[in-house]
Amino acid sequence: MADLSEQFIDQIYEASFAPEKWPELLADLSQAVDGKGGCLFTLTRRAAAHVGSEAIAADLEEFMRDGWVTINTRTTRAEALAHPGFLTDLDLYSVSELATEPIYRDFLHPRDLGWAAGTLIPLPTGDLLAFSVERSTARGPFERAHVEALDRLRPHIVRAAVVCTRIGLDKAQAGAGALEALGLPAAVLGANGQMVACNRLMEGLIPSTIRDGTGRIQIVDRKADSLLAGALSALAFGARQGIAQSFPVADGTGRPTGVVHLLPVRGAVHDLFSQIHSILVVTPLAAPVAPPPGILQATFDLTPSEARIASALAAGRSIDTISREFGVARETVRSHLRSIFAKSGVSKQSALVRLLLSVTLPSAADAGD
């Protein structure tokens, strides 16, 4: 048959930079080989991301949601063969096996599916990408000519997948870098909790607070690490409710040193390749530092005198101390304080101090010390 590369090469590389194009590409490629639809899904130890053409998108969603992907012997047999090309069902099973294999008998055949030509592509993240074109049961298995045409197209699919992965990883690094600018140590995690990327502030917490090994990221504090393990496990299976996603981290003496936040990332199609599932952020706990008068003046529209007094209050000075140090009458300080109350929207000095101390995040330099 005609070389599919000539027909689809531009479309494949367009999808590598515009991943929303994959469903259309899968549909067009499937039609070219007399298929019903096409799908892509990534395989990890406990989770998978996926995208499919419109004709089989609902079936693919059900396949993932109901756990069929975890008992899919198609992929396990294909992985065992390690064949660098497309394989059909008849390459993986005997005819008698196809009649009794649960994935065919209970899922594929009842949905008018059951014949496929697929290939596995290793990704730089360590995951496997499964690329499959599906046919209806009645149409019959893929002919050798169709498989050979798909094999000629495979190098372009591999390169497109690598490009998508690289874009996803770069995006992860950029996200971690953005949090670094706010003074927050951050790591981007994959589906199994493995570190995909991190910023320099997070690197500074390794290995004293955070451990990064071949498996999932770990916290040195055992209690916090146990909570992290539970949260990662729940997120891997799609749970969002009833799990702790923020928890304190203590040092060896039991003194709290920070708070870990696990933030789930809902999947753009880039995550099909990069497998970015969550972001781990550590908020360091440090002695409160009074923000400078200039920050308070801009934030609450204070006068310069009011800002100086507000900063002094945040630093823990009393009204009498401020009066003495600034060389102004006690009643003048109180008058400025009433104006600060009005502009900040609070009415008690203790509430004002808490508000003032919350104005600024630690700088990147402070967090890295």
C-alpha positions in Angstrom: 0.0 0.0 0.0 1.0 3.7 -0.3 3.7 4.9 2.1 1.9 6.5 5.1 5.0 8.7 5.8 4.2 10.8 2.8 0.6 11.3 3.9 1.1 11.8 7.7 4.6 13.0 8.4 3.7 16.7 8.6 0.6 15.9 10.7 2.7 13.9 13.2 5.3 16.6 13.7 2.6 19.2 14.0 1.1 17.1 16.8 4.4 17.0 18.6 4.2 20.8 19.1 0.4 21.1 19.3 -0.7 18.0 21.3 -4.4 18.8 20.9 -3.9 17.6 17.3 -3.3 13.9 18.3 -7.0 12.8 18.3 -7.4 14.1 14.7 -4.2 12.4 13.6 -5.2 9.1 15.2 -8.6 9.3 13.5 -7.0 10.0 10.1 -4.3 7.4 10.4 -6.9 4.8 11.5 -9.0 5.5 8.5 -6.0 5.1 6.2 -5.5 1.5 7.4 -9.2 0.7 7.5 -9.4 1.0 11.2 -12.1 2.1 13.6 -10.0 4.5 15.7 -6.6 5.0 17.3 -5.3 5.7 20.8 -2.2 6.6 22.8 -1.6 5.8 26.4 1.4 5.9 28.7 2.2 3.0 30.9 3.7 3.4 34.4 3.7 1.2 37.4 0.4 2.4 38.8 -1.2 5.0 36.5 -1.7 5.9 32.9 -2.6 9.0 30.8 -4.4 8.6 27.5 -5.8 10.2 24.4 -7.9 8.6 21.7 -9.7 9.5 18.4 -13.4 10.4 18.7 -14.7 7.1 17.5 -13.2 5.1 20.4 -12.7 7.9 23.0 -15.5 6.7 25.2 -14.3 3.1 25.0 -10.8 4.2 25.9 -12.0 6.2 28.8 -13.9 3.2 30.2 -10.9 1.0 29.6 -8.8 3.3 31.8 -11.5 4.2 34.4 -12.6 0.6 35.1 -9.1 -0.8 35.5 -8.8 -2.9 32.3 -5.5 -1.2 31.6 -4.0 -3.0 34.6 -4.9 -6.5 33.3 -4.2 -5.7 29.7 -2.1 -8.7 28.6 -1.7 -7.1 25.1 0.9 -4.7 26.4 2.6 -7.1 28.8 3.1 -9.6 25.9 4.3 -6.9 23.5 6.7 -5.6 26.1 8.1 -9.1 26.6 8.8 -9.4 22.9 10.6 -6.0 22.8 9.9 -5.8 19.0 10.9 -2.4 17.5 7.9 -2.2 15.3 4.1 -2.8 15.1 2.6 -6.1 16.3 -0.9 -7.5 15.7 -3.0 -9.6 18.0 -2.0 -12.7 16.0 1.6 -12.0 16.8 0.8 -12.1 20.5 -1.9 -14.8 20.9 -3.1 -18.0 19.3 -6.6 -18.1 17.8 -7.8 -20.2 20.7 -6.3 -17.7 23.3 -8.1 -14.8 21.6 -11.4 -16.6 22.2 -10.9 -17.0 26.0 -8.6 -14.0 27.0 -10.7 -11.8 29.3 -9.6 -8.5 27.8 -11.0 -9.7 24.4 -14.0 -11.7 25.6 -15.3 -9.3 28.2 -14.2 -5.9 27.0 -13.1 -5.6 23.3 -15.4 -7.9 21.5 -18.6 -6.6 23.2 -17.6 -3.1 21.9 -17.0 -4.3 18.4 -13.2 -4.1 18.9 -10.6 -6.8 19.0 -8.1 -6.4 16.2 -5.2 -4.0 16.6 -1.8 -3.0 15.3 0.2 -1.4 18.0 3.7 -0.6 19.1 5.5 0.3 22.4 7.8 3.3 22.5 10.2 3.9 25.5 10.1 7.6 26.7 12.9 9.6 28.3 10.9 9.7 31.5 11.2 5.9 31.8 7.6 5.3 30.9 6.3 3.4 27.9 4.1 4.9 25.2 1.5 2.5 23.7 0.4 3.6 20.2 -2.4 1.5 18.8 -4.8 1.5 15.8 -8.0 -0.5 16.4 -10.3 -2.3 14.0 -13.8 -3.6 14.4 -14.3 -7.3 15.2 -16.0 -7.9 11.9 -13.3 -6.3 9.7 -10.7 -8.9 10.8 -7.0 -8.6 11.6 -4.5 -6.2 10.1 -2.9 -7.4 6.9 0.9 -7.5 6.7 1.0 -4.7 4.1 -0.7 -2.4 6.6 1.7 -3.4 9.4 4.7 -2.7 7.2 3.3 0.7 6.2 2.9 1.5 9.9 6.4 0.3 10.6 7.8 2.8 8.1 5.8 5.6 9.9 7.1 4.5 13.4 10.4 6.4 13.4 8.5 9.7 12.9 6.1 8.8 15.7 9.0 8.0 18.0 10.7 11.4 17.2 7.4 13.2 17.8 7.0 11.5 21.2 10.5 12.5 22.2 9.8 16.1 21.2 6.5 16.1 23.3 8.4 14.7 26.2 11.1 17.3 26.0 8.5 20.1 25.9 6.8 18.6 28.9 10.0 18.3 30.9 11.0 21.9 30.0 7.6 23.1 31.1 8.0 21.2 34.4 11.4 22.9 34.9 10.0 26.3 34.1 7.2 25.8 36.7 9.7 24.8 39.4 11.8 27.9 38.5 8.7 30.2 38.8 8.2 28.9 42.4 11.9 29.5 43.1 11.4 33.2 42.2 8.9 33.3 45.1 11.4 31.7 47.5 9.7 28.3 47.5 11.5 25.0 47.1 9.5 22.9 44.6 9.8 19.6 42.7 7.7 18.3 39.8 6.7 14.7 40.3 5.7 11.9 37.9 2.9 9.4 38.3 4.8 7.3 40.9 6.0 10.2 42.9 9.4 10.2 41.2 11.1 13.6 40.8 10.9 14.8 37.2 12.4 18.3 37.8 13.2 20.6 40.8 14.5 24.1 41.4 17.7 25.0 43.2 16.0 25.7 46.5 14.7 22.1 46.5 18.1 20.9 45.7 19.3 22.7 48.8 17.0 20.5 50.9 18.5 17.3 49.6 19.4 15.1 51.5 18.8 16.9 54.9 15.0 17.1 54.4 14.2 15.4 51.1 15.6 12.2 49.6 15.6 11.6 45.9 16.2 8.1 44.8 15.3 5.8 42.0 11.8 5.5 43.3 9.4 8.1 44.7 10.6 11.2 46.4 10.8 10.8 50.2 10.8 13.1 53.2 13.4 12.4 56.0 10.7 13.0 58.7 9.1 9.6 58.8 5.6 10.8 59.9 5.5 13.3 57.1 6.8 10.8 54.6 4.1 8.4 55.5 1.5 11.1 54.8 3.2 11.8 51.5 3.1 8.2 50.5 -0.6 8.0 51.2 -1.3 11.2 49.3 0.7 10.0 46.3 -1.0 6.7 46.2 -4.4 8.3 46.4 -3.6 10.8 43.6 -2.2 8.0 41.4 -5.7 6.3 41.5 -7.6 9.6 40.9 -8.7 10.3 44.5 -9.0 14.0 45.5 -11.1 13.9 48.6 -10.3 12.9 52.2 -6.5 12.8 51.9 -3.9 15.0 53.6 -2.1 17.1 51.0 -0.4 19.6 53.4 1.5 18.4 56.4 4.3 19.6 58.7 7.9 18.5 58.5 10.0 18.3 61.7 13.7 18.1 62.2 15.4 15.4 64.3 14.4 17.1 67.6 10.7 17.2 66.6 10.7 21.0 65.9 8.6 21.9 62.9 10.8 23.3 60.1 8.3 23.6 57.2 5.1 22.6 55.6 4.9 20.3 52.6 2.1 20.9 50.0 1.3 18.3 47.4 -0.5 19.9 44.5 -2.1 17.7 41.8 -1.7 18.7 38.2 -4.8 18.0 36.0 -3.7 16.6 32.6 -3.0 18.6 29.6 -2.1 16.3 26.7 1.5 17.2 27.2 1.3 15.0 30.4 0.6 12.0 28.2 4.4 12.2 27.5 5.9 14.0 30.4 3.8 12.2 33.1 3.7 15.3 35.3 1.2 14.4 38.0 1.9 16.7 40.9 4.1 19.5 42.4 5.7 19.2 45.8 6.2 22.6 47.4 8.0 23.1 50.8 7.1 26.3 52.7 9.9 26.9 55.2 9.0 28.0 58.7 11.2 30.8 59.9 11.0 33.5 62.5 8.7 36.2 61.3 10.4 39.2 59.8 8.8 42.6 59.7 8.3 43.9 56.2 10.1 47.1 55.3 8.1 50.4 55.5 8.2 50.8 51.7 6.3 47.5 51.1 3.7 48.4 53.7 3.3 51.9 52.3 2.6 50.5 48.8 0.4 47.7 50.1 -2.0 49.6 52.4 -1.6 53.1 51.0 0.0 54.4 54.2 1.8 57.6 54.6 5.6 57.3 55.2 5.1 58.0 59.0 2.3 55.4 59.2 4.5 52.8 57.3 7.4 53.3 59.7 5.1 52.8 62.7 3.4 49.8 61.1 6.8 48.2 60.4 7.9 48.8 64.0 4.7 47.2 65.3 5.3 44.2 63.2 8.8 43.9 64.6 7.4 43.6 68.1 7.9 47.2 69.4 5.4 48.6 71.8 3.7 52.0 71.3 5.8 53.5 74.2 9.0 52.2 72.5 8.0 53.6 69.1 7.2 56.9 70.7 10.6 57.0 72.4 12.7 55.8 69.4 11.0 58.0 66.9 10.9 61.0 69.1 7.1 61.6 68.8 4.4 61.9 71.3 2.6 58.7 72.4 -0.7 60.2 71.3 0.7 60.8 67.8 1.7 57.2 67.5 -1.9 56.2 68.6 -3.4 58.6 66.0 -1.2 57.0 63.3 -2.3 53.6 64.5 -6.0 54.5 64.2 -5.3 55.5 60.6 -3.5 52.3 59.9 -6.5 50.3 61.3 -8.8 52.1 59.0 -6.6 51.6 55.9 -5.9 47.9 56.7 -9.4 46.9 57.6 -8.6 45.5 61.1 -9.4 46.9 64.5 -7.1 45.1 66.9 -3.3 45.5 67.3 -2.7 41.7 67.4 -4.7 41.2 64.2 -2.8 44.0 62.6 0.6 42.5 63.4 -0.5 39.1 62.0 -1.7 40.8 58.8 1.6 42.8 58.5 3.7 39.7 58.9 1.9 37.9 56.2 2.5 40.6 53.6 5.8 39.2 52.1 7.0 35.8 51.2 10.7 34.9 52.0 13.0 35.9 49.2 14.8 33.4 47.1 18.1 34.3 48.8 16.6 33.9 52.3 15.1 30.5 51.4 18.3 29.2 50.1 20.4 30.1 53.2 
